[in-house]
Structures are given as structure tokens and as C-alpha cells.
Amino acid sequence: MRYFLLLAIVAVSLCVEIPFLPFSQIPSNVLTPGTIEISNEEIYVTAKALPTEVSGGGNVTLVFQVASKANYDLEGVSLDLYDPCVFNEVEPEPIGTLKSNQTKSWSWTLKSNVVTLDRDCELKFRVEYNGKFSLFQDIAVLTASEYNTRLVQGTLKSLPISSSSSSSPLKISLAFTEEQPFLDGASTGAQINYAYTGDGFIDVTSRGVAIKVPDNLLGSEPSCKDYDYTSGTLTLKKELKFINKRATPSICNSFTTKASQMIDIKSLVLTANYKYMIDGSIPITIRGTSLSQPSKTS
């Protein structure tokens, strides 16, 4: 009797969807076939066409999801379908602010033109937003007596000198010509390096980078190519041009160190604002009205 009861339960399960069964639930982050995904350290974008093949004059729905991976609010987020191929044009979608860990979804329904021959289209879109980058770098300057004592003892490298930067597709770093810790009254140069990562393009305009120089590097007014200096702050005075995701480094000819105490450690703070643009395309096939289609050759 128990055997027949088990058979009955199995038979019913084959005909009726049981929602509490584990295999009936599909994780929302599993990508379905044909889904396009692009990302960087701050944003994740998925796009899909439903269906991926349509008759000329038919409709297709484009479904988008944009998720923030940044630890701050992304501003000025927008989506633009800038090349709809043989489909009707649509107005850009002004998403606005995307909060940290927030996901926004929306869709467009497009109607295709009637075409005579089959056509493979790439519907091109762009997601863009305004991002931020920050870098904190310890600057350690020692008086002559402290420096010489540590030099003799072999403890110059034991000082806790640290640096940190935010998670961002923009990467800016400083390399000094002299090794830290610095000696009071010494002169050191620096190179500011620029690069970026991810699937898109970055735009850093004039005034987009600012460097707050600590007092212990201001024994004299610094001189940095590509930067203006005012009241302890260096400000970028040109647009950065990136080739192969790198821009020409900026050179600072001289910083003069100044220790106000035996061990003077202060923080250099660099901040940057930029626009990041990610392009993608969604493949769609439009079937033509002609009964005789040209054969495809490899």
C-alpha cells in the first residue's frame, strides 16, 4: 500500500509544478542564452532581446538591468540606444542616481521596418555615469637627527607608511623619485600615472583631478607639469587623453620636504571625477519577405 501511494505522489509531481521543490527555482543571477553582460568595478549591465529573431515589421523587446557595485551613489546614469539598425528610434533613458548596491530594470519595445532580405542587426547601446576616485598616501618626513639615528640602526624601513585607494576603473598612482621616509629639507620629484580598466571608455576633463599636498611636502611651492597650484592644492589643467587605456604621466619637478616634528607623517589626498561610458550591442535577426533568400557562404 505504501508503494502504490509513493507511485501516486510521483505521478502527480510529473504533471503539476511544485513550487517548493529546489530544482524548480532558478537563481535570478543566472544568465539566459543571448544575454549580453558588461561591467567594471562600479557597474554591471545586462541586456537581452526578446525574441532574438523577428519577421520584418514585427516587434522586439529590449530588457536592461543596471546594477551599482560602487560604495557610493553613481550620478548621471543614463542609457542610450544610439544605433537601432532597422528598428524605430527611442529617447535616451535618464536613470539619474543609482545608489550603492541598487539595481534598476526597464525595457523598450521596438518595431522593425519591413525588409525584403534577411538581415542580421546589432542594436548598439551606451550606458554612462559620473564616477569618483580617491587615493590616500602617507608622506613621512624625518628630522636629520631622527633620520641618521634610524639609518645607523637600520630601522628606516620600519616606519608604518601606508596608502589606499578606492575601487574604481580609474587608476591613479604616484611614484616619488626618492624613497620614503624623506629627510627634512630634501627635494624629491614625483610622477603621476593614469590608467583605467573595464569594458568601456573614460573621460577625465580639465579640473577633474585635485591633489591636496600635505604641509610636510611644502617646504617650497611645488611645480607640476599639467597642474595649477593654489593654496596647497594641485589641480589638473588639461583633459587626459587615454591610448590603450593609459594616459601620458604628469611630472612634478620638485617637492621640498619639511618636518615639524621628529617623525612627521601626514596624508596626501588625491581625488578625481570622471565620466565612464560603456558600449554594447544586441544581435537580432530580421526575416525578410522574399521567398528566395541568398545562400550564406562561409
Number of C-alpha atoms within 10 A of each C-alpha: 5 7 7 9 10 10 11 11 10 11 11 11 12 9 8 8 10 12 9 8 9 8 8 10 9 8 7 7 6 8 12 9 7 15 15 17 16 17 19 20 15 23 25 16 20 17 20 23 21 14 13 15 18 18 17 22 18 15 17 20 15 18 16 19 15 24 19 22 22 22 13 14 18 22 17 15 20 19 21 16 20 15 17 18 17 20 21 12 13 14 10 14 15 11 18 13 15 23 17 16 14 14 15 13 13 11 14 14 14 18 16 18 17 16 16 15 16 17 16 14 18 16 19 16 18 17 22 22 22 18 22 22 18 20 19 19 17 18 22 24 27 26 20 15 12 16 20 14 13 16 12 9 9 10 11 17 12 9 13 9 15 11 13 11 16 16 16 21 23 25 18 20 16 16 12 15 14 13 10 16 21 25 23 26 19 15 18 18 17 17 17 16 16 19 18 20 16 18 14 19 16 24 17 19 17 14 16 19 24 20 20 18 21 18 20 25 27 16 16 14 14 21 16 21 14 17 22 16 18 11 8 15 17 21 22 23 17 15 15 20 14 16 9 7 15 16 15 13 17 17 19 19 15 20 23 20 24 24 22 13 13 14 16 18 21 18 19 18 19 22 18 21 18 17 18 24 18 20 17 19 18 18 16 21 16 24 20 19 15 11 8 9 12 9 6 5 4 3
